[in-house]
Amino acid sequence: MKKWYRKLHWQIIIGLILGLFWGLFASMAGLTDFTTGYIRPVGTIFIDLLKLIAVPLVLASLVVGVASLNDMTRLSKMGGKTIAIYMVTTTFAITIGLTVVNVMQPGGTLPVETRTALMESYGETVDGREDTVEALQERSPLEFFVDIVPENFIEAASDNANMLQIVFIAILLGIGLVKIPAQKGEPLIHLFESLNDVIIKIVDLIMKTAPYGVFALMAAVIVDLTGDDLGQALILLRALGWYCLAVLIGLLLHVLIVYSSLFKIFSKMKLRDFFKAIRPAILLGFSTSSSLATLPVTMEKVEKNLGVNEEVSSFVLPVGATINMDGTSLYQAIAAVFIAQALGMDLTIAQQLTIVLTATAASIGAAGVPGAGIIMLVIVLQAVQVPIEGIALILGVDRILDMARTAVNVTGDAAVSVAVAHTEGLLGDLHFDDED
């Protein structure tokens, strides 16, 4: 039995705490340039390593999973369940967000002078988003499905944002292997099986550097937030504290209500055991603010600790990392109403229902778009006729909240994989090894 401080999740937590303290110290001691130039790159390299193996991991594991099937209707049923559950949990997330923001009324606590100062400080950052949103809104409703089918495999594999295209390619390869004689397909299946095993070992090696990577990432976040003036950052957090609290409460309620209900309906798994099994992935999602960067670790822990069959995890998790944005959608709802409240606007019930519909659709439509969170928020604000310049009010604390909502996104991906695996009869026993 390893000592507590040798376990991975504790090492990540220690890295996060030390990164927090270093960031605060660097801000007070004038070491922000040193942190940016010599510490941030460590975190960047760590994220890049995780992103490097995401595409080959998804491709190899999904090809093997599909090739092991004898009935293609099973795959289509699993896909239908996955999309349906993701849409339902996203809708609940938005509803919870609207409930929390209407009860807490965080926008009413923002002083006029603070609102003016924030608009002046972050107003320029909002510029340029409208063009991206207009291009997104002009797309055909079926454009999402068109984007799934790539015209070039190499180009699709060159960008992690094209993960749905990789899933499509892997499914086609798997189906092709099922359709040819077994003796002809076995060499290629063995190749993908070996590639999958190698990548899992690489994930283990990369995770040994996780404490250093999350230290660097957290230090960089704090330095970005505070700059050389810690006092100014504290003023910002104090001014937007009620808004931040509303987002965090909403995220917590979503996890406790929606995911626990998901387990009660679809499996016998306890929420506590689920978190114990998946916590390294959740902590990594919090540190990196990227579901795609966390994907290799999420897949490993879901299969190894939660007992989800690779056939399910290799499909559900990549799709979820691309289109499932429970945490982000909940944040959109709270942010949109907060901005309206701060600007003295009262949203009607009809407008808030519009937020539910628009944010749910935007969570899919904005998949793979850089800066998808802000793009989604612009779409939501335009739908309820709230000035998009109001986004400047929340940009100062967006990076911190991004970490929290990404952790919820990762949690949601894992929870849905458990639910789908249970319905397919492909959920094994829980397992907790020394590393966890």
ZAMARGU-4260 file (C-alpha; in steps of 0.2 Angstrom, whole numbers, plus 5000, padded with zeros to 4 digits):
<rodrens>
0) 5000/5000/5000 | 5008/5017/4995 | 5009/5031/5006 | 4996/5044/5003 | 5008/5057/4996
5) 5013/5045/4983 | 4996/5042/4975 | 4993/5052/4959 | 4977/5062/4964 | 4986/5068/4980
10) 5001/5073/4970 | 4990/5083/4957 | 4981/5091/4972 | 4998/5096/4980 | 5004/5103/4963
15) 4988/5113/4961 | 4991/5121/4979 | 5009/5124/4976 | 5005/5132/4959 | 4992/5143/4967
20) 5004/5149/4981 | 5018/5152/4968 | 5007/5162/4957 | 5002/5173/4971 | 5020/5175/4977
25) 5026/5179/4959 | 5013/5192/4958 | 5019/5201/4974 | 5037/5198/4971 | 5037/5204/4953
30) 5041/5187/4945 | 5027/5187/4933 | 5039/5187/4918 | 5049/5173/4925 | 5033/5163/4928
35) 5027/5166/4910 | 5044/5163/4902 | 5050/5148/4912 | 5036/5140/4922 | 5021/5141/4910
40) 5030/5131/4896 | 5031/5116/4907 | 5012/5116/4908 | 5010/5119/4889 | 5022/5104/4886
45) 5011/5093/4897 | 4995/5098/4889 | 5003/5095/4872 | 5009/5078/4876 | 4991/5073/4881
50) 4984/5080/4865 | 4997/5071/4855 | 4991/5054/4860 | 4972/5058/4860 | 4969/5055/4841
55) 4979/5038/4840 | 4971/5032/4856 | 4953/5035/4850 | 4957/5028/4833 | 4965/5012/4839
60) 4953/5009/4853 | 4937/5012/4843 | 4943/5002/4828 | 4946/4987/4840 | 4929/4990/4848
65) 4919/4991/4832 | 4929/4976/4824 | 4924/4965/4839 | 4905/4968/4836 | 4895/4956/4825
70) 4879/4966/4825 | 4881/4984/4818 | 4863/4989/4824 | 4871/4988/4842 | 4883/5002/4838
75) 4869/5013/4831 | 4858/5010/4846 | 4873/5014/4857 | 4876/5030/4847 | 4857/5035/4849
80) 4858/5032/4868 | 4874/5042/4870 | 4867/5058/4860 | 4850/5057/4869 | 4858/5056/4886
85) 4870/5070/4883 | 4856/5081/4876 | 4845/5078/4892 | 4859/5081/4904 | 4863/5097/4895
90) 4845/5103/4896 | 4845/5100/4914 | 4861/5109/4917 | 4854/5125/4908 | 4838/5123/4919
95) 4848/5122/4935 | 4859/5137/4930 | 4843/5148/4926 | 4836/5143/4943 | 4851/5147/4953
100) 4854/5164/4944 | 4836/5169/4946 | 4836/5165/4965 | 4853/5173/4969 | 4851/5188/4957
105) 4870/5191/4956 | 4869/5204/4943 | 4860/5216/4956 | 4875/5216/4967 | 4887/5224/4954
110) 4890/5243/4957 | 4888/5254/4942 | 4906/5260/4943 | 4912/5243/4943 | 4902/5239/4928
115) 4909/5254/4919 | 4927/5249/4923 | 4925/5231/4918 | 4917/5237/4901 | 4932/5248/4898
120) 4945/5235/4903 | 4938/5220/4893 | 4928/5228/4880 | 4941/5226/4866 | 4942/5208/4870
125) 4924/5206/4864 | 4927/5213/4847 | 4929/5201/4833 | 4918/5188/4840 | 4903/5193/4830
130) 4911/5188/4813 | 4914/5170/4820 | 4896/5170/4827 | 4888/5176/4810 | 4898/5163/4801
135) 4892/5149/4813 | 4874/5155/4812 | 4874/5155/4793 | 4878/5137/4792 | 4865/5124/4787
140) 4856/5115/4801 | 4864/5099/4793 | 4882/5107/4792 | 4886/5098/4809 | 4884/5081/4800
145) 4893/5087/4785 | 4908/5092/4796 | 4908/5074/4803 | 4913/5067/4787 | 4931/5072/4782
150) 4938/5072/4765 | 4956/5069/4770 | 4961/5057/4784 | 4978/5066/4787 | 4970/5083/4788
155) 4957/5076/4800 | 4970/5068/4811 | 4980/5084/4812 | 4968/5094/4823 | 4961/5087/4839
160) 4946/5098/4836 | 4941/5086/4823 | 4938/5072/4835 | 4921/5067/4828 | 4929/5065/4811
165) 4941/5053/4819 | 4927/5043/4827 | 4919/5042/4810 | 4934/5036/4802 | 4937/5023/4816
170) 4919/5017/4814 | 4921/5015/4795 | 4938/5005/4798 | 4930/4994/4811 | 4915/4990/4800
175) 4926/4986/4785 | 4936/4974/4796 | 4920/4965/4801 | 4914/4964/4783 | 4930/4955/4777
180) 4935/4937/4781 | 4942/4936/4799 | 4959/4929/4793 | 4962/4944/4782 | 4957/4957/4795
185) 4967/4949/4810 | 4984/4957/4806 | 4976/4974/4805 | 4966/4971/4821 | 4982/4965/4830
190) 4991/4981/4824 | 4978/4992/4832 | 4977/4982/4848 | 4996/4984/4850 | 4995/5002/4846
195) 4981/5004/4859 | 4992/4995/4872 | 5007/5006/4868 | 4997/5022/4870 | 4990/5016/4887
200) 5008/5014/4893 | 5013/5031/4886 | 4998/5039/4896 | 5005/5031/4912 | 5022/5039/4908
205) 5015/5056/4904 | 5005/5055/4920 | 5020/5054/4930 | 5024/5072/4925 | 5006/5077/4930
210) 5010/5086/4947 | 5023/5097/4938 | 5012/5101/4924 | 4997/5106/4934 | 5009/5116/4945
215) 5014/5126/4930 | 4997/5128/4924 | 4990/5134/4940 | 5004/5146/4942 | 5001/5153/4925
220) 4982/5155/4928 | 4985/5165/4944 | 4998/5176/4935 | 4987/5179/4921 | 4973/5184/4933
225) 4983/5195/4945 | 4997/5202/4934 | 5009/5213/4944 | 4994/5219/4955 | 4987/5207/4967
230) 4976/5220/4975 | 4967/5224/4958 | 4963/5205/4956 | 4956/5204/4973 | 4945/5219/4970
235) 4939/5210/4954 | 4935/5194/4963 | 4926/5204/4976 | 4915/5213/4964 | 4911/5197/4954
240) 4911/5185/4969 | 4892/5183/4970 | 4892/5179/4951 | 4907/5166/4954 | 4898/5158/4968
245) 4882/5157/4958 | 4891/5147/4944 | 4900/5136/4957 | 4884/5132/4966 | 4875/5128/4950
250) 4889/5116/4944 | 4889/5107/4961 | 4870/5105/4961 | 4871/5098/4943 | 4883/5085/4948
255) 4874/5080/4964 | 4856/5080/4957 | 4858/5075/4938 | 4873/5063/4939 | 4867/5054/4955
260) 4850/5052/4947 | 4858/5045/4931 | 4867/5032/4942 | 4851/5028/4951 | 4842/5025/4934
265) 4855/5016/4924 | 4867/5008/4937 | 4869/5003/4955 | 4885/5014/4956 | 4887/5026/4971
270) 4892/5044/4967 | 4906/5043/4980 | 4913/5027/4972 | 4912/5035/4955 | 4922/5051/4960
275) 4935/5040/4969 | 4938/5030/4953 | 4938/5045/4941 | 4946/5059/4952 | 4963/5060/4943
280) 4954/5064/4927 | 4943/5077/4935 | 4958/5085/4943 | 4967/5085/4926 | 4951/5093/4918
285) 4951/5106/4931 | 4970/5110/4928 | 4970/5110/4909 | 4953/5117/4906 | 4952/5105/4891
290) 4941/5090/4889 | 4951/5085/4874 | 4968/5086/4883 | 4961/5076/4897 | 4953/5063/4886
295) 4967/5050/4886 | 4967/5050/4905 | 4948/5049/4906 | 4947/5034/4895 | 4960/5025/4905
300) 4952/5028/4922 | 4934/5025/4915 | 4940/5008/4908 | 4952/5003/4922 | 4943/5009/4937
305) 4925/5011/4933 | 4924/4995/4923 | 4917/5002/4907 | 4920/4991/4892 | 4932/4998/4879
310) 4919/4996/4866 | 4908/5009/4875 | 4922/5021/4882 | 4931/5023/4865 | 4914/5029/4857
315) 4905/5038/4871 | 4920/5048/4878 | 4927/5056/4862 | 4909/5061/4857 | 4907/5068/4874
320) 4923/5078/4874 | 4917/5086/4858 | 4899/5090/4860 | 4894/5087/4879 | 4896/5103/4888
325) 4885/5102/4903 | 4896/5113/4914 | 4899/5126/4900 | 4880/5126/4896 | 4876/5129/4914
330) 4888/5143/4914 | 4881/5151/4898 | 4864/5152/4907 | 4870/5160/4922 | 4882/5172/4913
335) 4868/5177/4901 | 4855/5181/4915 | 4869/5189/4925 | 4874/5201/4911 | 4856/5206/4908
340) 4853/5209/4927 | 4869/5220/4928 | 4863/5230/4913 | 4846/5233/4921 | 4836/5221/4909
345) 4823/5209/4915 | 4822/5193/4905 | 4804/5186/4903 | 4800/5168/4905 | 4799/5166/4886
350) 4817/5173/4884 | 4824/5161/4897 | 4816/5147/4888 | 4825/5153/4873 | 4841/5152/4883
355) 4838/5134/4886 | 4834/5130/4868 | 4848/5141/4861 | 4862/5135/4873 | 4857/5117/4870
360) 4859/5119/4851 | 4874/5130/4853 | 4883/5116/4863 | 4883/5105/4847 | 4884/5119/4834
365) 4900/5127/4842 | 4908/5110/4844 | 4926/5111/4838 | 4926/5130/4836 | 4941/5139/4845
370) 4934/5148/4860 | 4918/5139/4860 | 4912/5144/4877 | 4912/5163/4872 | 4905/5159/4855
375) 4891/5150/4863 | 4888/5164/4875 | 4887/5177/4861 | 4874/5166/4852 | 4864/5165/4868
380) 4865/5184/4871 | 4859/5188/4853 | 4845/5176/4855 | 4838/5185/4870 | 4843/5203/4863
385) 4856/5206/4877 | 4870/5217/4871 | 4885/5206/4868 | 4897/5220/4875 | 4891/5214/4892
390) 4903/5199/4890 | 4916/5211/4896 | 4909/5210/4913 | 4913/5192/4916 | 4930/5190/4906
395) 4941/5194/4921 | 4936/5179/4930 | 4931/5168/4915 | 4948/5158/4916 | 4945/5152/4934
400) 4927/5147/4931 | 4933/5138/4915 | 4943/5126/4925 | 4927/5122/4936 | 4916/5120/4921
405) 4928/5109/4912 | 4929/5097/4927 | 4910/5095/4926 | 4911/5092/4908 | 4924/5078/4911
410) 4913/5071/4925 | 4898/5071/4913 | 4907/5062/4900 | 4912/5048/4912 | 4895/5047/4920
415) 4886/5045/4903 | 4899/5031/4898 | 4894/5022/4914 | 4875/5024/4910 | 4877/5018/4892
420) 4889/5003/4897 | 4876/4998/4910 | 4862/4998/4897 | 4872/4988/4885 | 4877/4975/4898
425) 4896/4981/4896 | 4899/4988/4914 | 4911/4978/4924 | 4916/4980/4943 | 4924/4995/4951
430) 4942/4994/4954 | 4954/5005/4964 | 4972/5002/4962 | 4987/5010/4972 | 4989/5024/4960
435) 4972/5030/4964
</rodrens>
